[in-house]
Amino acid sequence: MPATILPPDRIRENGSATILARPEPPFVTTDVRPASDDAAIPASHVAPVVRLDEVHFYYGSFRAVKDVTIHIPTHRITALIGPSGCGKSTLLRTINRMNDLIPNTRIEGSIRFHDEDLYAAYVDPVEVRRRIGMVFQKPNPFPKSIYDNVAFGPRLMGFKGDLDGLVESSLRRAALWDDVRDKLKQSGLSLSGGQQQRLCIARAIATEPEVILMDEPCSALDPRATLQIEELMAQLKENYTIVIVTHNMQQAARASDRTVFMNMAEDRAGYVVEQDDTVTIFTNPSHQMTEDYVSGRFG
Amino acid sequence: MSAHSVTAGAVSRSLEGKRVDIAGYVFTGILLASLLFTLALLAILVGDQLQRGLPVLTERGTEFVTSPLSSRPDRAGVMQGIVGSAALAVIVSILAFPVGILTAVYLEEYAPANRLTRFIDVNIRNLAGVPSVVYGLLGLAMFVSLFQVLGVGNGRNLLSGGLTLAVLILPLVIITSAEAIRAVPSTIREAGYGIGASRWQVVRTLILPSAAPGILTGTVLALSRALGETAPLILAGAVLGSFSTGGSLADLFGGPYTALPIIVFDWARKPQDEFRALTSAAILVLLAVTILANAIAIYLRSRFDRRW
């Protein structure tokens, strides 16, 4: 496999030595290979942690998402892109069963997390959401102190241990500790938009999830805060698998390892047009529609 | 230079207001007049009562507040009314607040969004509009009879009165609490569920604390309404005229009772002219009690707000 399939920024990060040292990529996509933390292995060759197979999602009788099969690689960033209304957010919310909260919705197909069917009768959606955290479009810290925001999840789960330490490490991982270390008692709402979003990320990782879903996390932020979040995501993927919905194609190109391009069919149901390693989607897509979208000709 | 100033003049002319916004002024005037009308009515009412009642209060001081009812105007006081109203307020709070708030939580957070829920919701609103005298009849038919059967005196006691008032304000408590819960931003709910909180945890740790100030305001306003009600209490057995109280707790809850608005109603009907001034004085006491209740609500609300 030629080195050019790596996103340009990855080459810069790792240096050519890493690329040369990259093991022969196994081309068969099966799930028996262990997830690799070697960032140089392209997302398409990493074992998935979440697998969506032939997923259909309905709001009442309206089918919002049809026949989606996506395997989400472990410790990589997967971006869902596509025009407004194509079901990206809906699809994202099926992964941690947030859509259960909306009445009259129905899902078909299977979503598996480590081979467990997330929609099996015995599965508790509350537990699912603890393992698969979520960050929302608009920063939504609780009207509580910064400390209490981060400690909220662990407290609910009956965390017995060094809560101060957990809060600190979560804030450090969210690259917020230095900003807030002296004002942990202040309201989370006193922070700037970008800081609030990082607080929400800290809050999500305080419950030690494996997967973090991000629903357009930067759409309410200015460019500088957006870049900070993207840098943060690059750090977080060492420990977490990230799925991000974004309207911003540059963001998908910059920040993600794998990109799923969705579009709306004639019946307004969202479907996957193409999915591949991000660099392939943006440099050598197989579908004309993908090329038109990523080059800004529609959407 | 001259061309420039011509242009500048044209710009300033075009920016000049040419039109007098008559409709706008008229509308502002109407708004202001409505406000002044309301304030004036209130001022006249309170001023009138102050003018009549204040002499009694200054002359007799605390003795008026601590004396029991009497047919002699120079001795009559409102003590039993204050005790009765206070006891009613406690009973109503204990009964109506928990049931009303819990009902609101169920309707807003748990009930499935279907026709039955909407039907119930609309009818609770209708109940809030039912005249209070109807609730009085309900209290007579249900609670007074119940206590008669149970052998608690003749059934006309504080408990029947308190139950009647509790049922009367229950719809109000439910509606205002539901509004307060609905006003909690959905992003807060989502954040809670997204972090792996159960419904009960979301309600307890996020929704109720967020809605608490609104719920508190609504419930205390409902309580003020209950404290001012006369008709349902007359039907539910409050005593018109004077009576003696034994002073024991059994007497308080099992025996005859009255309340401030009942005393006002009773004295207003008395033939002796001296009772006109006493009526106004009793009204002032009732107003003071209501204002006190509202002040407590505002204080509690500001405390809750600060915690967030």
Interface residues (C-beta under 8 A of the other chain):
Chain A: N96 M98 L101 P103 V126 E127 V128 R129 R130 G133 M134 V135 F136 K138 N140 P141 F142 P143 K144 F152 G153 L156 M157 S187 C200 R203 A204 T207
Chain B: P112 A113 P185 T187 I188 R189 E190 A191 G192 Y193 G194 I195 G196 A197 S198 Q201 T205 L206 S210 W308
